[in-house]
Amino acid sequence: MIDLMLIVAIVLVILVFLIAATLLIPVEISILLSKEGLLAEGLISFALLMGTASGRIDFSPEKREFRLQVLGVTLLKRPLERREKKPKDEKPPTDWKKLVVNANELYAAGKELAGALTKNVSIKRLGGRVKVGLSDPAQTGMLVGFLYAGSGIAKAFLPETHLEIEPSFEEEHMDADIEIELSLPLFRLIIPLIRFFRSTRKIL
C-alpha cells in the first residue's frame, strides 16, 4: 500500500513539474508561408519544453494534416478535412442581434486579449523572399520601395530580419516564401484567456 502511494505521489510530482515547466518555458512557434503562382502552402509548427514535445499543421492543396510528436515519436497524425455535419450535430443559428447588442463588450474582450498577445509575443526571426510585379512598372517600383522601407523599419526593431525583395518589371508576379519564428510564454496568457472566455461565454 505504501509503495503504491509512493508511486502515485511521484507521478503527481512529475505531472506538476511538467505542467509548471510547460507554462514557464516559452513555446517556440514557427510559421512558414509559401506562394508560387497559384500554389499556396503553409506550415505552423510549435515546440514545448525546448523541443521535447512538438506539433505541426500542414496546409497545401494536396495535404491538410496535424501531427503531434514527443521525443521524436509521432503520437498523433490526423488529416484536417471538413466532415459533413449530421442533422443532430448542427449548431443553432447565430443570434446576430445578441452579438450586435454586445458588440462593445466583445470588442473590449478581444482588444484585451490581442493586447496581451502583442505584449508577450516576441519575434525571434523574420525572413524570406518576396517577388512582386504589377501590370504597371511604375507601380511595381512604388510597391518595391514601400516593401524596402517596411523591411528597413522591421530590421531596426529586429536585427534578425532578413527579407529579399525581387522586383519583376516584365510580368505580373506575387510570389513569396516567408518564415516567422515566435516565442510565447504561456503563463502570461492564462489570466487574459480566462477573462476573455468569461466575457464572451454568455454572448457567443
ZADO-1210 file (C-alpha; in nm, 4 decimals, padded with zeros to 6 digits):
<atoms>
<atom x="00.0000" y="00.0000" z="00.0000" code="MET" pos="1"/>
<atom x="00.2819" y="00.2400" z="00.0909" code="ILE" pos="2"/>
<atom x="00.4653" y="00.1545" z="-00.2310" code="ASP" pos="3"/>
<atom x="00.1522" y="00.2341" z="-00.4358" code="LEU" pos="4"/>
<atom x="00.1052" y="00.5662" z="-00.2601" code="MET" pos="5"/>
<atom x="00.4713" y="00.6488" z="-00.3196" code="LEU" pos="6"/>
<atom x="00.4378" y="00.5719" z="-00.6908" code="ILE" pos="7"/>
<atom x="00.1228" y="00.7854" z="-00.7156" code="VAL" pos="8"/>
<atom x="00.2989" y="01.0704" z="-00.5321" code="ALA" pos="9"/>
<atom x="00.5986" y="01.0505" z="-00.7665" code="ILE" pos="10"/>
<atom x="00.3700" y="01.0525" z="-01.0714" code="VAL" pos="11"/>
<atom x="00.1822" y="01.3559" z="-00.9369" code="LEU" pos="12"/>
<atom x="00.5075" y="01.5403" z="-00.8692" code="VAL" pos="13"/>
<atom x="00.6263" y="01.4665" z="-01.2239" code="ILE" pos="14"/>
<atom x="00.2965" y="01.5865" z="-01.3692" code="LEU" pos="15"/>
<atom x="00.3061" y="01.9088" z="-01.1669" code="VAL" pos="16"/>
<atom x="00.6665" y="01.9638" z="-01.2729" code="PHE" pos="17"/>
<atom x="00.5822" y="01.9102" z="-01.6401" code="LEU" pos="18"/>
<atom x="00.2823" y="02.1441" z="-01.6239" code="ILE" pos="19"/>
<atom x="00.4870" y="02.4132" z="-01.4484" code="ALA" pos="20"/>
<atom x="00.7734" y="02.3738" z="-01.6973" code="ALA" pos="21"/>
<atom x="00.5303" y="02.3913" z="-01.9905" code="THR" pos="22"/>
<atom x="00.3869" y="02.7179" z="-01.8587" code="LEU" pos="23"/>
<atom x="00.7223" y="02.8751" z="-01.7678" code="LEU" pos="24"/>
<atom x="00.9333" y="02.7721" z="-02.0687" code="ILE" pos="25"/>
<atom x="00.8209" y="02.9760" z="-02.3711" code="PRO" pos="26"/>
<atom x="00.6591" y="02.7953" z="-02.6620" code="VAL" pos="27"/>
<atom x="00.8587" y="02.8251" z="-02.9818" code="GLU" pos="28"/>
<atom x="00.6297" y="02.8836" z="-03.2810" code="ILE" pos="29"/>
<atom x="00.7365" y="02.8789" z="-03.6433" code="SER" pos="30"/>
<atom x="00.5153" y="02.9933" z="-03.9326" code="ILE" pos="31"/>
<atom x="00.6119" y="02.9199" z="-04.2928" code="LEU" pos="32"/>
<atom x="00.4089" y="03.0667" z="-04.5787" code="LEU" pos="33"/>
<atom x="00.4852" y="02.9951" z="-04.9410" code="SER" pos="34"/>
<atom x="00.3141" y="03.1009" z="-05.2631" code="LYS" pos="35"/>
<atom x="00.4325" y="03.0352" z="-05.6156" code="GLU" pos="36"/>
<atom x="00.1883" y="03.1048" z="-05.8936" code="GLY" pos="37"/>
<atom x="-00.1488" y="02.9662" z="-05.7939" code="LEU" pos="38"/>
<atom x="00.0060" y="02.7192" z="-05.5492" code="LEU" pos="39"/>
<atom x="-00.0009" y="02.8286" z="-05.1834" code="ALA" pos="40"/>
<atom x="00.1292" y="02.6270" z="-04.8887" code="GLU" pos="41"/>
<atom x="00.1586" y="02.6872" z="-04.5168" code="GLY" pos="42"/>
<atom x="00.3179" y="02.5239" z="-04.2150" code="LEU" pos="43"/>
<atom x="00.2644" y="02.6097" z="-03.8489" code="ILE" pos="44"/>
<atom x="00.4848" y="02.4251" z="-03.6011" code="SER" pos="45"/>
<atom x="00.5337" y="02.4582" z="-03.2261" code="PHE" pos="46"/>
<atom x="00.7755" y="02.3146" z="-02.9727" code="ALA" pos="47"/>
<atom x="00.7118" y="02.2669" z="-02.5998" code="LEU" pos="48"/>
<atom x="00.9676" y="02.2047" z="-02.3252" code="LEU" pos="49"/>
<atom x="01.2589" y="02.3017" z="-02.5512" code="MET" pos="50"/>
<atom x="01.1535" y="02.0631" z="-02.8257" code="GLY" pos="51"/>
<atom x="01.0601" y="01.7655" z="-02.6079" code="THR" pos="52"/>
<atom x="00.7078" y="01.7796" z="-02.7489" code="ALA" pos="53"/>
<atom x="00.6234" y="01.9331" z="-03.0824" code="SER" pos="54"/>
<atom x="00.3435" y="01.9580" z="-03.3310" code="GLY" pos="55"/>
<atom x="00.2835" y="02.0837" z="-03.6800" code="ARG" pos="56"/>
<atom x="-00.0057" y="02.1722" z="-03.9065" code="ILE" pos="57"/>
<atom x="00.0438" y="02.1467" z="-04.2822" code="ASP" pos="58"/>
<atom x="-00.1775" y="02.3302" z="-04.5303" code="PHE" pos="59"/>
<atom x="-00.1447" y="02.2673" z="-04.9014" code="SER" pos="60"/>
<atom x="-00.3714" y="02.1697" z="-05.1923" code="PRO" pos="61"/>
<atom x="-00.2566" y="01.8100" z="-05.1519" code="GLU" pos="62"/>
<atom x="-00.2442" y="01.7793" z="-04.7732" code="LYS" pos="63"/>
<atom x="-00.4011" y="01.9237" z="-04.4592" code="ARG" pos="64"/>
<atom x="-00.2630" y="01.7415" z="-04.1607" code="GLU" pos="65"/>
<atom x="-00.1921" y="01.7778" z="-03.7886" code="PHE" pos="66"/>
<atom x="00.0943" y="01.5843" z="-03.6308" code="ARG" pos="67"/>
<atom x="00.1993" y="01.5597" z="-03.2633" code="LEU" pos="68"/>
<atom x="00.5375" y="01.4233" z="-03.1557" code="GLN" pos="69"/>
<atom x="00.7004" y="01.3539" z="-02.8189" code="VAL" pos="70"/>
<atom x="01.0738" y="01.2797" z="-02.8071" code="LEU" pos="71"/>
<atom x="01.0692" y="01.2346" z="-03.1835" code="GLY" pos="72"/>
<atom x="00.7943" y="00.9724" z="-03.1767" code="VAL" pos="73"/>
<atom x="00.4715" y="01.0527" z="-03.3601" code="THR" pos="74"/>
<atom x="00.1791" y="01.0052" z="-03.1214" code="LEU" pos="75"/>
<atom x="-00.0951" y="01.1552" z="-03.3340" code="LEU" pos="76"/>
<atom x="-00.1349" y="01.2076" z="-03.7052" code="LYS" pos="77"/>
<atom x="-00.4696" y="01.3266" z="-03.8295" code="ARG" pos="78"/>
<atom x="-00.5914" y="01.4797" z="-04.1566" code="PRO" pos="79"/>
<atom x="-00.7706" y="01.8111" z="-04.1235" code="LEU" pos="80"/>
<atom x="-01.0651" y="01.7530" z="-04.3513" code="GLU" pos="81"/>
<atom x="-01.4065" y="01.9040" z="-04.3117" code="ARG" pos="82"/>
<atom x="-01.6598" y="01.6475" z="-04.2094" code="ARG" pos="83"/>
<atom x="-02.0159" y="01.6695" z="-04.3205" code="GLU" pos="84"/>
<atom x="-02.2346" y="01.7581" z="-04.0260" code="LYS" pos="85"/>
<atom x="-02.5165" y="01.5300" z="-03.9410" code="LYS" pos="86"/>
<atom x="-02.8530" y="01.6855" z="-03.8523" code="PRO" pos="87"/>
<atom x="-02.8042" y="01.6096" z="-03.4831" code="LYS" pos="88"/>
<atom x="-02.4628" y="01.7825" z="-03.4839" code="ASP" pos="89"/>
<atom x="-02.5887" y="02.1073" z="-03.6316" code="GLU" pos="90"/>
<atom x="-02.5384" y="02.4108" z="-03.4122" code="LYS" pos="91"/>
<atom x="-02.8203" y="02.6560" z="-03.3514" code="PRO" pos="92"/>
<atom x="-02.8116" y="02.9614" z="-03.5802" code="PRO" pos="93"/>
<atom x="-02.6041" y="03.2568" z="-03.4671" code="THR" pos="94"/>
<atom x="-02.8011" y="03.5197" z="-03.2786" code="ASP" pos="95"/>
<atom x="-02.6706" y="03.8251" z="-03.4672" code="TRP" pos="96"/>
<atom x="-02.8939" y="04.0624" z="-03.2731" code="LYS" pos="97"/>
<atom x="-02.7337" y="03.9476" z="-02.9493" code="LYS" pos="98"/>
<atom x="-02.3882" y="03.9964" z="-03.0982" code="LEU" pos="99"/>
<atom x="-02.4698" y="04.3488" z="-03.2132" code="VAL" pos="100"/>
<atom x="-02.6133" y="04.4451" z="-02.8733" code="VAL" pos="101"/>
<atom x="-02.2984" y="04.3167" z="-02.7014" code="ASN" pos="102"/>
<atom x="-02.0555" y="04.4424" z="-02.9654" code="ALA" pos="103"/>
<atom x="-01.8802" y="04.6798" z="-02.7257" code="ASN" pos="104"/>
<atom x="-01.8225" y="04.4034" z="-02.4715" code="GLU" pos="105"/>
<atom x="-01.6890" y="04.1696" z="-02.7410" code="LEU" pos="106"/>
<atom x="-01.4597" y="04.4432" z="-02.8708" code="TYR" pos="107"/>
<atom x="-01.3221" y="04.5157" z="-02.5229" code="ALA" pos="108"/>
<atom x="-01.2573" y="04.1466" z="-02.4547" code="ALA" pos="109"/>
<atom x="-01.0899" y="04.0952" z="-02.7925" code="GLY" pos="110"/>
<atom x="-00.8809" y="04.4105" z="-02.7517" code="LYS" pos="111"/>
<atom x="-00.7552" y="04.2963" z="-02.4101" code="GLU" pos="112"/>
<atom x="-00.6591" y="03.9517" z="-02.5430" code="LEU" pos="113"/>
<atom x="-00.4924" y="04.0993" z="-02.8514" code="ALA" pos="114"/>
<atom x="-00.3007" y="04.3417" z="-02.6290" code="GLY" pos="115"/>
<atom x="-00.1779" y="04.0563" z="-02.4088" code="ALA" pos="116"/>
<atom x="-00.0636" y="03.8605" z="-02.7147" code="LEU" pos="117"/>
<atom x="00.1103" y="04.1613" z="-02.8669" code="THR" pos="118"/>
<atom x="00.2816" y="04.2475" z="-02.5406" code="LYS" pos="119"/>
<atom x="00.4079" y="03.8978" z="-02.4625" code="ASN" pos="120"/>
<atom x="00.4855" y="03.7507" z="-02.8039" code="VAL" pos="121"/>
<atom x="00.8441" y="03.8139" z="-02.9091" code="SER" pos="122"/>
<atom x="00.9586" y="03.7763" z="-03.2690" code="ILE" pos="123"/>
<atom x="01.2897" y="03.5904" z="-03.2843" code="LYS" pos="124"/>
<atom x="01.3303" y="03.5860" z="-03.6605" code="ARG" pos="125"/>
<atom x="01.1618" y="03.7231" z="-03.9701" code="LEU" pos="126"/>
<atom x="01.2951" y="03.6360" z="-04.3119" code="GLY" pos="127"/>
<atom x="01.2218" y="03.5128" z="-04.6564" code="GLY" pos="128"/>
<atom x="01.1923" y="03.6098" z="-05.0183" code="ARG" pos="129"/>
<atom x="00.9307" y="03.8151" z="-05.1995" code="VAL" pos="130"/>
<atom x="00.8987" y="03.8521" z="-05.5766" code="LYS" pos="131"/>
<atom x="00.6464" y="04.1134" z="-05.6858" code="VAL" pos="132"/>
<atom x="00.5424" y="04.2572" z="-06.0160" code="GLY" pos="133"/>
<atom x="00.2397" y="04.4591" z="-06.1230" code="LEU" pos="134"/>
<atom x="00.0991" y="04.5331" z="-06.4661" code="SER" pos="135"/>
<atom x="00.2461" y="04.8859" z="-06.4497" code="ASP" pos="136"/>
<atom x="00.6279" y="04.9054" z="-06.3981" code="PRO" pos="137"/>
<atom x="00.5881" y="05.2409" z="-06.2189" code="ALA" pos="138"/>
<atom x="00.3501" y="05.0876" z="-05.9675" code="GLN" pos="139"/>
<atom x="00.5885" y="04.7961" z="-05.9292" code="THR" pos="140"/>
<atom x="00.8684" y="05.0387" z="-05.8406" code="GLY" pos="141"/>
<atom x="00.6486" y="05.2148" z="-05.5845" code="MET" pos="142"/>
<atom x="00.5464" y="04.8840" z="-05.4254" code="LEU" pos="143"/>
<atom x="00.9068" y="04.7605" z="-05.4096" code="VAL" pos="144"/>
<atom x="01.0116" y="05.0882" z="-05.2479" code="GLY" pos="145"/>
<atom x="00.7354" y="05.0511" z="-04.9898" code="PHE" pos="146"/>
<atom x="00.8481" y="04.6933" z="-04.9158" code="LEU" pos="147"/>
<atom x="01.2112" y="04.8012" z="-04.8790" code="TYR" pos="148"/>
<atom x="01.1066" y="05.0766" z="-04.6374" code="ALA" pos="149"/>
<atom x="00.8994" y="04.8293" z="-04.4350" code="GLY" pos="150"/>
<atom x="01.1893" y="04.5831" z="-04.4290" code="SER" pos="151"/>
<atom x="01.4229" y="04.8563" z="-04.3038" code="GLY" pos="152"/>
<atom x="01.1829" y="04.9532" z="-04.0247" code="ILE" pos="153"/>
<atom x="01.1450" y="04.5868" z="-03.9240" code="ALA" pos="154"/>
<atom x="01.5233" y="04.5408" z="-03.9228" code="LYS" pos="155"/>
<atom x="01.5644" y="04.8446" z="-03.6957" code="ALA" pos="156"/>
<atom x="01.3438" y="04.6782" z="-03.4327" code="PHE" pos="157"/>
<atom x="01.4537" y="04.3212" z="-03.5095" code="LEU" pos="158"/>
<atom x="01.8140" y="04.2899" z="-03.6353" code="PRO" pos="159"/>
<atom x="01.7478" y="03.9244" z="-03.7248" code="GLU" pos="160"/>
<atom x="01.5143" y="04.0363" z="-04.0042" code="THR" pos="161"/>
<atom x="01.6333" y="03.9304" z="-04.3491" code="HIS" pos="162"/>
<atom x="01.3924" y="03.9820" z="-04.6361" code="LEU" pos="163"/>
<atom x="01.4943" y="03.9538" z="-05.0013" code="GLU" pos="164"/>
<atom x="01.2780" y="04.1611" z="-05.2359" code="ILE" pos="165"/>
<atom x="01.2938" y="04.0875" z="-05.6071" code="GLU" pos="166"/>
<atom x="01.1043" y="04.3151" z="-05.8473" code="PRO" pos="167"/>
<atom x="00.9558" y="04.1892" z="-06.1726" code="SER" pos="168"/>
<atom x="00.9039" y="04.4682" z="-06.4255" code="PHE" pos="169"/>
<atom x="00.8224" y="04.2416" z="-06.7217" code="GLU" pos="170"/>
<atom x="00.5298" y="04.0344" z="-06.5917" code="GLU" pos="171"/>
<atom x="00.2901" y="04.0208" z="-06.3018" code="GLU" pos="172"/>
<atom x="00.4150" y="03.8255" z="-06.0011" code="HIS" pos="173"/>
<atom x="00.3142" y="03.7861" z="-05.6409" code="MET" pos="174"/>
<atom x="00.5243" y="03.5007" z="-05.5048" code="ASP" pos="175"/>
<atom x="00.6732" y="03.4712" z="-05.1576" code="ALA" pos="176"/>
<atom x="00.8447" y="03.2452" z="-04.9071" code="ASP" pos="177"/>
<atom x="00.8112" y="03.3924" z="-04.5579" code="ILE" pos="178"/>
<atom x="00.9270" y="03.2464" z="-04.2264" code="GLU" pos="179"/>
<atom x="00.8432" y="03.3870" z="-03.8834" code="ILE" pos="180"/>
<atom x="00.9735" y="03.2471" z="-03.5549" code="GLU" pos="181"/>
<atom x="00.7931" y="03.3484" z="-03.2350" code="LEU" pos="182"/>
<atom x="00.8410" y="03.2889" z="-02.8645" code="SER" pos="183"/>
<atom x="00.5362" y="03.2838" z="-02.6375" code="LEU" pos="184"/>
<atom x="00.5361" y="03.2356" z="-02.2565" code="PRO" pos="185"/>
<atom x="00.2098" y="03.0581" z="-02.1763" code="LEU" pos="186"/>
<atom x="00.1883" y="03.1588" z="-01.8095" code="PHE" pos="187"/>
<atom x="00.1411" y="03.5241" z="-01.9079" code="ARG" pos="188"/>
<atom x="-00.1652" y="03.4368" z="-02.1154" code="LEU" pos="189"/>
<atom x="-00.3585" y="03.2326" z="-01.8585" code="ILE" pos="190"/>
<atom x="-00.5341" y="03.5276" z="-01.6926" code="ILE" pos="191"/>
<atom x="-00.6111" y="03.7127" z="-02.0220" code="PRO" pos="192"/>
<atom x="-00.7546" y="03.3916" z="-02.1716" code="LEU" pos="193"/>
<atom x="-00.9698" y="03.3269" z="-01.8640" code="ILE" pos="194"/>
<atom x="-01.1001" y="03.6841" z="-01.8750" code="ARG" pos="195"/>
<atom x="-01.1713" y="03.6564" z="-02.2493" code="PHE" pos="196"/>
<atom x="-01.3689" y="03.3324" z="-02.2202" code="PHE" pos="197"/>
<atom x="-01.5589" y="03.4581" z="-01.9155" code="ARG" pos="198"/>
<atom x="-01.6531" y="03.7756" z="-02.1010" code="SER" pos="199"/>
<atom x="-01.7647" y="03.6018" z="-02.4187" code="THR" pos="200"/>
<atom x="-01.9144" y="03.2808" z="-02.2770" code="ARG" pos="201"/>
<atom x="-02.2635" y="03.4277" z="-02.2340" code="LYS" pos="202"/>
<atom x="-02.2529" y="03.6077" z="-02.5688" code="ILE" pos="203"/>
<atom x="-02.1192" y="03.3544" z="-02.8187" code="LEU" pos="204"/>
</atoms>
